Amino acid sequence: MTNSLQRGFAATRTGNLAEAAACFDQAVAEDPDDIEARAWLGQTLCSLGRRHEGIAHLREAGQYLLENAEDDGDISLVLEIVQQLQQWNDFDGAIDLGSRAVRIDGHNARAFQLLAVGHAQLNRKTEALEAGEQALRLAPDNAMMQVLQGSLEADAGRNETARQRLQALLAQAPDARTAFRAHKELARVHDRLGEYAQVFPHLHASAALARSLPEYSQPDAALLPDMIRSNTAGFDRTLMGRWSAADFAQDRPAPVFLIGFFRSGTTLTQEVLDVHPDVFVADETDFIWAVHRELHRMDPSRSSTADKLRTLDLAGVRHLRAFYWNRAQARFGELPASPVFVDKFTLNTIDLGLINCIFPDAKVVFVMRDPRDVCLSCYMQLMVPTPATVHLLDWQETANFYGQVMHWWMHIKPRMTLDCLEFRYEDAVLQFEPTYRRLFEFLGLPWDPAALDFHRHAAAKFVASPSRNQVAQPLYSSSIERWRHYQSEFSAISESLRPYVDAFGYTPD
C-alpha cells in the first residue's frame, strides 16, 4: 500500500473528505493500475458532490476488477463497485457491470439481487422480476430478497402473488427490519387489491417496528422543525428583498425551484417539464442544502441563517451563487448554456428564505395536493431514512410534520419577492394541458405537445423519486380523493389537517 493511499484512508477516518480525495488522486497518479485507489477516489469524489468525476472512476475500477474476475472467477469485488454505482444513482453503469459479472459467475445470488434493484429503478419490470427470481432460486431463505420480490411483483401488477409471498414471510416471524418492510409492502398490495380494511393494520405494525431500527432513530428528527421555527422568526420581506435590485445579468440565469411536500405531484411536474428541449431538470439534488452549509462555513458564528444573510455582502451573495452552479456542474458535468434549469428538491420549501435572498431573480413553482391524500401517500410509502422522512413513520407525526411545513409556506409566501406559480395536483391530472400550458408560459417556454406523452420519456430513464412507477404510466385519476377509502382513520388527524384543507380550497370531510 502506497503512502498516498494510507494518508487517504487516514483522512477518511477523520472525515476530511477533501484531503482524502487529494491523497487518493495522488495514489492514482503514482500508479494508474491501483484499482483500490481508483475505487476509493471515485467513492470519495461522489461523497463530495463531484459525482460526474467520481462515477467515471468507479466505472473504470469496475472494468479493471471485471478483467481480474475473468481470470479467477471471483466477482465479489466487482459487486462492491456495482453497489457503489447504485448508491450514486448510476443504474445504467451498475447494470452493465453486473450483467457482465453474472456471465462470469451465474451462481451468485447477490449479483442477481443487485440486478433486480437496478432494473427496478429504471422501470424495467420484466428484467427486474427475472433477476429477482434467479436470486431467490440461488438463495431461497433470503428474507429481504423475498420482500424485494414481493415489491417487484406488486409493481408489475402481480398483486395476488405478492400478497401470498409477503403473508407467508410474515408468518415466519422474520427479524424487525424485514418485518417492517414486509408490512409496508403488504399494505401497498392490499390497497391495490381494494382490501382497504387490511391496509392500516400493516401500516401501524410497520410504524411500531420502525422505532427499533437504528437507521430510523439516528437521523436528527428535530433538525427540520427547528429550522422552520428559526426561519419563521428570522425571514421577512425586507431581508428577502435585500438583493432584488442587484445586477446579476452576467450570471447564469437563476434556477427554477420546483417545491411542495412529499407525494404532492412535484415528480409528475418534473417529468412534464423534462420533455421540453429547453429544460434541464436536476432531480432530487441537494444543491441548496450545500449552499446552506457553505453559508455557515463562511460565517461560523451561532447566528441564525437569517441573521447571517443580513450581514452578508454582495460579494458573499455572488460567491454562494457561484458555489451553487459549481456544485451543479460537479454533479452533472458541463451544463448546457441556454436551457431553463429546474431544481426539483421537494423540501427546498423549508429553505425558501435562503433561496429568495441568494436568487432573487429565480422563479418558484409550488405544487399542492389534498392534504389528506398527501399524508396517506407519505405514510404508505417506504422512504430512505432522513431527518425529513423519519417524521413520516407515525400517522399523527406525518400530519404534524405536514402541518409544520405548510404553515411555514403560508407564512413565507406573502413575504417572498420572487415570482411564484402555485397550482394543484388535481388540476394537473384533470385539466392537464391548460395547467401545464400555464406553467410553460410562466417559465417563458413555448408549449411542447410532447408533454402529453411525458410517461414515455419517464419510463426510459432513472427517476429519483418513489413516484418513478407512477410517472412512467399514462395519466390516471384514481389517486384523487384516495383518502376516502380510509375515512375512519382520518378522525385521528383531521383537526391537524383542517386548516390546510380549508386554505387550499379542498372539500371538507
C-alpha positions in Angstrom: 0.0 0.0 0.0 1.4 3.4 -1.0 1.9 6.3 1.4 -0.7 8.3 -0.5 -3.3 5.6 -0.1 -2.5 5.3 3.6 -2.9 9.1 4.0 -6.2 8.9 2.1 -7.6 6.2 4.5 -6.4 8.3 7.5 -8.2 11.4 6.2 -11.3 9.4 5.5 -11.4 8.1 9.1 -11.3 11.7 10.4 -14.0 12.9 8.0 -11.7 15.1 5.9 -13.0 14.0 2.5 -11.3 16.8 0.5 -7.9 15.8 1.8 -8.8 12.1 1.3 -9.7 12.8 -2.4 -6.4 14.6 -2.9 -4.5 11.7 -1.5 -6.4 9.1 -3.5 -5.9 11.2 -6.6 -2.2 11.3 -5.9 -2.2 7.5 -5.4 -3.9 7.0 -8.8 -1.4 9.4 -10.5 1.5 7.4 -9.0 0.0 4.1 -10.1 -2.9 4.3 -12.6 -3.4 0.5 -12.3 -4.0 0.8 -8.5 -7.7 -0.4 -8.5 -8.2 0.2 -4.8 -7.0 3.8 -5.0 -9.2 4.4 -8.1 -12.3 3.0 -6.4 -11.7 5.0 -3.2 -11.2 8.1 -5.3 -14.5 7.6 -7.1 -16.4 7.0 -3.9 -14.9 10.0 -2.2 -15.5 12.3 -5.1 -19.1 11.3 -5.2 -19.4 12.0 -1.4 -18.0 15.4 -2.1 -20.7 16.1 -4.7 -18.3 15.7 -7.6 -20.4 12.8 -8.9 -19.7 13.2 -12.6 -15.9 12.6 -11.9 -16.5 10.0 -9.2 -18.7 7.8 -11.3 -16.2 7.8 -14.1 -13.5 6.5 -11.7 -15.9 3.9 -10.2 -16.8 2.6 -13.6 -13.1 2.4 -14.6 -12.3 0.5 -11.3 -15.2 -1.9 -12.1 -13.7 -2.6 -15.6 -10.3 -3.5 -14.1 -11.9 -5.7 -11.5 -14.0 -7.4 -14.1 -10.9 -8.3 -16.1 -9.4 -9.8 -12.9 -12.6 -11.7 -12.2 -12.4 -13.3 -15.7 -9.1 -14.8 -14.6 -10.1 -16.1 -11.1 -13.9 -16.3 -11.3 -14.4 -14.2 -8.1 -16.8 -11.3 -8.8 -17.2 -10.2 -5.2 -15.2 -7.0 -5.6 -17.0 -6.2 -8.9 -20.3 -6.4 -6.9 -18.9 -3.9 -4.4 -18.5 -1.4 -7.3 -22.0 -2.3 -8.6 -23.4 -1.4 -5.2 -21.5 1.8 -5.1 -22.7 2.8 -8.6 -26.2 2.2 -7.4 -25.6 4.3 -4.3 -24.8 7.2 -6.5 -27.8 6.5 -8.9 -25.7 5.3 -11.9 -28.0 2.4 -12.6 -27.0 2.1 -16.2 -23.4 1.6 -15.3 -24.3 -0.7 -12.4 -26.5 -2.9 -14.7 -23.8 -3.1 -17.4 -21.2 -4.2 -14.9 -23.5 -6.5 -13.0 -24.7 -8.2 -16.2 -21.2 -8.9 -17.3 -20.3 -10.2 -13.8 -23.1 -12.8 -13.8 -21.7 -14.2 -17.1 -18.6 -15.0 -15.1 -20.4 -16.4 -12.1 -24.0 -17.3 -12.7 -24.4 -18.7 -9.2 -24.0 -15.6 -7.1 -27.4 -14.6 -5.5 -26.2 -11.2 -4.6 -25.3 -10.3 -8.2 -28.9 -11.1 -9.3 -30.3 -9.2 -6.3 -28.3 -6.1 -7.3 -29.5 -6.5 -10.9 -33.1 -6.8 -9.7 -32.7 -3.5 -7.8 -31.1 -1.8 -10.8 -33.7 -2.8 -13.3 -36.5 -1.8 -10.9 -35.0 1.7 -10.6 -35.2 2.0 -14.4 -38.7 0.7 -14.6 -37.6 -2.5 -16.4 -40.2 -4.6 -14.6 -39.7 -7.8 -16.6 -35.9 -7.8 -16.2 -36.3 -7.0 -12.5 -38.6 -9.9 -11.9 -36.4 -12.3 -13.8 -33.3 -11.2 -11.8 -35.2 -11.5 -8.6 -36.5 -14.9 -9.4 -32.9 -16.0 -10.1 -31.7 -14.6 -6.8 -34.3 -16.5 -4.9 -33.6 -19.7 -6.7 -30.0 -19.4 -5.5 -30.9 -18.1 -2.0 -34.4 -19.1 -1.2 -34.0 -18.3 2.5 -33.0 -14.7 1.9 -35.9 -13.0 3.7 -35.1 -9.5 2.5 -35.0 -10.8 -1.1 -38.5 -12.1 -0.5 -39.6 -8.6 0.4 -37.9 -7.1 -2.7 -39.5 -9.7 -4.9 -42.9 -9.0 -3.4 -42.4 -5.3 -4.2 -41.3 -6.1 -7.8 -44.4 -8.3 -8.2 -46.7 -5.5 -7.0 -45.0 -3.0 -9.3 -45.7 -5.4 -12.2 -49.3 -5.8 -11.2 -49.0 -9.3 -9.8 -50.6 -8.2 -6.5 -52.1 -11.6 -5.5 -48.8 -13.3 -5.9 -47.1 -10.5 -3.9 -49.7 -10.8 -1.2 -49.2 -14.5 -0.8 -45.4 -14.1 -0.7 -45.4 -11.4 1.9 -48.0 -13.0 4.1 -46.0 -16.3 4.1 -42.9 -14.3 5.0 -44.6 -12.5 8.0 -45.9 -15.9 9.2 -42.3 -16.9 9.7 -41.8 -14.1 12.2 -38.8 -12.5 10.5 -36.4 -10.0 12.1 -37.7 -6.5 12.8 -36.1 -4.9 9.8 -37.5 -7.5 7.4 -41.0 -7.4 9.1 -41.0 -3.6 8.9 -40.5 -3.6 5.1 -42.9 -6.6 4.6 -45.7 -4.8 6.5 -45.2 -1.7 4.4 -45.2 -3.5 1.1 -48.2 -5.6 2.1 -50.2 -2.5 3.0 -49.5 -1.2 -0.5 -50.6 -4.6 -2.0 -53.9 -4.6 0.0 -54.5 -1.0 -1.2 -54.1 -2.1 -4.8 -56.4 -5.0 -4.4 -59.1 -2.8 -2.9 -58.8 -4.6 0.5 -58.8 -1.2 2.4 -59.7 -2.6 5.8 -56.4 -4.5 5.9 -54.1 -1.6 5.0 -53.8 0.4 8.1 -53.1 -2.6 10.5 -50.0 -3.3 8.4 -49.0 0.4 8.3 -49.4 0.7 12.1 -47.4 -2.5 12.6 -44.7 -1.1 10.4 -44.6 2.1 12.3 -44.2 0.3 15.6 -41.3 -1.7 14.3 -39.5 1.3 12.9 -38.9 2.6 16.4 -36.5 -0.3 17.0 -34.4 0.2 13.8 -31.3 2.3 14.2 -31.5 3.8 10.7 -34.8 5.5 11.7 -33.7 6.5 15.2 -30.3 8.0 14.2 -31.4 10.9 11.9 -31.9 14.2 13.8 -35.7 14.4 13.9 -35.5 17.9 15.5 -33.4 19.4 12.7 -36.2 20.5 10.3 -38.8 21.6 12.8 -36.1 23.7 14.5 -35.1 25.2 11.1 -38.8 26.0 10.4 -39.1 27.8 13.7 -35.9 29.7 13.2 -36.8 30.7 9.6 -40.3 31.8 10.6 -38.8 34.1 13.3 -36.0 35.4 11.1 -37.1 35.9 7.5 -39.1 39.0 6.5 -39.8 40.7 3.1 -37.1 43.3 3.8 -34.4 40.7 4.2 -35.5 38.6 1.2 -35.7 41.7 -1.0 -32.3 42.9 0.0 -30.6 42.0 -3.2 -33.6 42.2 -5.6 -32.2 45.3 -7.3 -28.7 43.8 -7.7 -27.4 43.2 -11.2 -26.8 39.5 -11.8 -27.0 39.8 -15.6 -23.5 38.3 -16.0 -24.5 35.2 -14.1 -26.1 32.1 -15.5 -29.9 32.6 -15.4 -31.3 31.7 -11.9 -32.8 28.3 -11.4 -36.5 27.5 -11.3 -37.2 25.9 -7.9 -39.9 23.1 -8.0 -41.2 22.6 -4.5 -44.1 21.4 -2.3 -44.3 18.5 0.0 -43.6 14.8 -0.5 -46.1 13.0 -2.7 -47.7 16.2 -3.8 -47.2 16.0 -7.6 -43.7 17.5 -8.0 -42.4 14.4 -9.8 -45.2 14.5 -12.3 -44.4 18.2 -12.9 -40.7 17.5 -13.2 -41.3 14.8 -15.9 -43.7 17.0 -17.9 -41.0 19.8 -17.9 -38.2 17.4 -18.7 -39.6 16.5 -22.1 -39.0 20.2 -23.2 -35.8 20.6 -25.2 -35.1 23.9 -23.4 -35.4 22.5 -19.9 -32.7 20.7 -17.8 -34.1 19.1 -14.6 -32.0 18.4 -11.5 -33.9 15.6 -9.8 -33.7 15.5 -6.0 -30.3 17.1 -5.7 -29.1 18.8 -2.5 -27.6 22.0 -4.1 -29.5 24.4 -1.8 -28.6 22.4 1.3 -25.0 22.6 0.2 -25.3 26.4 -0.2 -26.8 26.4 3.3 -23.7 24.6 4.7 -21.4 26.9 2.7 -23.1 30.0 4.3 -22.5 28.5 7.7 -18.9 27.7 6.8 -18.4 31.3 5.7 -19.9 32.6 9.0 -19.2 30.0 11.7 -21.0 32.1 14.4 -24.0 30.7 16.2 -26.3 33.2 14.5 -29.3 32.0 12.6 -29.3 31.6 8.8 -31.4 34.7 8.5 -29.1 36.8 10.6 -26.1 35.5 8.7 -27.8 36.6 5.5 -28.4 40.1 7.0 -24.7 40.6 7.4 -23.7 39.1 4.0 -22.4 41.5 1.4 -22.9 41.3 -2.3 -19.6 39.6 -2.8 -20.8 36.9 -0.5 -24.1 36.5 -2.4 -22.1 36.2 -5.7 -19.9 33.6 -4.0 -22.9 31.5 -2.9 -24.5 31.7 -6.4 -21.2 30.6 -8.0 -20.9 27.8 -5.4 -24.4 26.6 -6.4 -23.5 26.4 -10.1 -20.1 24.8 -9.3 -21.9 22.1 -7.3 -24.4 21.5 -10.2 -21.6 21.2 -12.7 -19.7 18.8 -10.4 -22.9 16.7 -10.3 -23.8 16.7 -14.0 -20.7 17.7 -15.9 -20.7 20.7 -18.3 -24.2 22.2 -18.1 -25.9 23.4 -21.3 -25.7 27.2 -21.6 -29.3 28.0 -22.6 -31.9 25.7 -21.0 -34.1 26.6 -18.1 -32.5 24.8 -15.1 -35.2 23.3 -12.8 -34.0 22.4 -9.3 -36.6 19.9 -8.0 -35.9 19.1 -4.4 -39.3 18.9 -2.7 -38.3 20.2 0.8 -36.4 23.1 -0.6 -39.7 24.6 0.6 -38.1 25.0 4.0 -35.1 26.9 2.6 -37.3 29.4 0.6 -35.9 32.3 2.7 -32.3 31.5 1.7 -33.3 30.9 -1.9 -35.1 34.3 -2.1 -32.0 36.0 -0.7 -29.4 34.4 -2.9 -31.5 34.0 -6.0 -33.9 37.0 -6.0 -34.2 36.6 -9.8 -35.4 32.9 -9.5 -38.8 31.5 -10.1 -40.7 29.2 -7.8 -43.2 26.5 -8.8 -45.2 25.2 -5.8 -47.4 22.1 -6.3 -50.1 21.4 -3.7 -52.3 18.4 -3.3 -55.2 17.5 -1.0 -53.5 17.3 2.4 -55.3 14.0 3.2 -54.1 12.3 0.1 -50.6 13.7 0.8 -50.5 12.3 4.3 -51.9 8.9 3.2 -49.4 8.5 0.4 -46.5 9.5 2.7 -47.5 7.1 5.4 -47.9 4.3 3.0 -44.6 4.9 1.1 -41.3 3.2 2.1 -38.7 6.0 2.0 -35.0 6.2 2.7 -34.4 7.4 6.3 -33.5 11.1 6.5 -34.2 13.9 9.0 -37.4 14.6 6.9 -38.7 11.1 6.3 -38.4 10.0 9.9 -41.5 12.2 10.5 -43.5 10.0 8.1 -43.3 6.8 10.1 -46.1 7.6 12.5 -49.6 8.6 11.4 -50.1 11.6 13.7 -46.5 12.7 13.2 -47.0 12.6 9.5 -49.9 15.1 9.8 -47.9 17.2 12.3 -44.9 17.5 10.0 -47.0 18.2 7.0 -48.7 21.0 9.0 -45.3 22.5 10.1 -44.1 22.7 6.5 -47.4 24.1 5.1 -47.7 26.6 8.0 -44.2 27.8 7.0 -45.3 28.0 3.3 -48.4 30.1 4.2 -46.2 32.3 6.3 -43.4 32.9 3.8 -45.4 33.1 0.6 -46.7 36.7 1.1 -43.3 37.8 2.2 -41.3 36.5 -0.8 -40.2 38.8 -3.5 -39.6 36.1 -6.2 -42.0 35.2 -8.9 -44.1 32.2 -7.9 -46.7 30.0 -9.6 -48.9 27.8 -7.4 -51.2 25.0 -8.7 -53.0 21.9 -7.6 -52.1 18.3 -8.5 -55.7 17.6 -9.1 -55.9 20.3 -11.7 -52.8 18.9 -13.4 -54.5 15.5 -13.6 -58.0 16.6 -14.6 -57.0 19.6 -16.7 -53.6 18.6 -17.8 -52.9 20.7 -20.9 -54.4 24.0 -19.6 -52.5 23.6 -16.3 -49.2 22.9 -17.8 -49.6 25.4 -20.6 -49.9 28.0 -17.8 -46.7 26.6 -16.3 -44.8 26.7 -19.6 -45.9 30.3 -20.1 -44.8 31.2 -16.6 -41.3 29.9 -17.4 -41.2 31.7 -20.8 -41.4 28.5 -22.7 -43.5 27.6 -25.8 -45.9 24.7 -25.3 -44.4 21.4 -26.4 -47.0 18.7 -27.4 -44.5 16.1 -26.3 -45.5 16.9 -22.8 -48.7 14.9 -23.4 -46.5 11.7 -23.6 -44.4 12.5 -20.6 -44.7 9.0 -19.3 -42.9 7.5 -22.3 -40.0 9.8 -21.6 -40.0 9.0 -17.8 -40.1 5.2 -18.4 -36.8 5.4 -20.3 -34.7 6.9 -17.6 -33.9 6.9 -13.8 -36.3 9.0 -11.7 -35.0 9.5 -8.1 -38.5 9.9 -6.5 -40.5 6.9 -5.2 -43.1 8.0 -7.8 -41.0 6.6 -10.6 -43.5 3.8 -11.3 -46.5 6.2 -11.4 -44.9 8.8 -13.7 -43.9 6.0 -16.2 -47.7 5.3 -16.8 -50.3 7.3 -18.7 -52.1 9.8 -16.5 -54.7 8.4 -14.2 -57.1 9.9 -11.7 -57.5 7.1 -9.1 -55.1 8.9 -6.8 -57.5 11.8 -6.4 -59.5 11.6 -3.1 -57.9 8.2 -2.4 -58.1 9.1 1.3 -61.9 8.5 1.3 -61.2 4.7 1.3 -59.7 5.3 4.8 -62.1 7.9 6.1 -62.3 6.4 9.6 -58.5 6.6 10.0 -58.6 10.3 9.5 -60.5 11.0 12.6 -57.2 11.0 14.5 -55.6 13.7 12.3 -58.5 15.6 10.7 -58.2 18.6 13.1 -54.4 18.8 12.4 -55.1 19.0 8.6 -58.3 21.1 8.6 -56.5 24.5 8.3 -54.7 23.3 5.2 -57.7 21.6 3.6 -59.6 24.9 4.0 -56.7 27.2 3.0 -56.1 25.2 -0.2 -59.7 25.0 -1.2 -60.4 21.3 -0.8 -63.8 19.8 0.1 -64.2 19.3 3.9 -64.8 15.7 5.2 
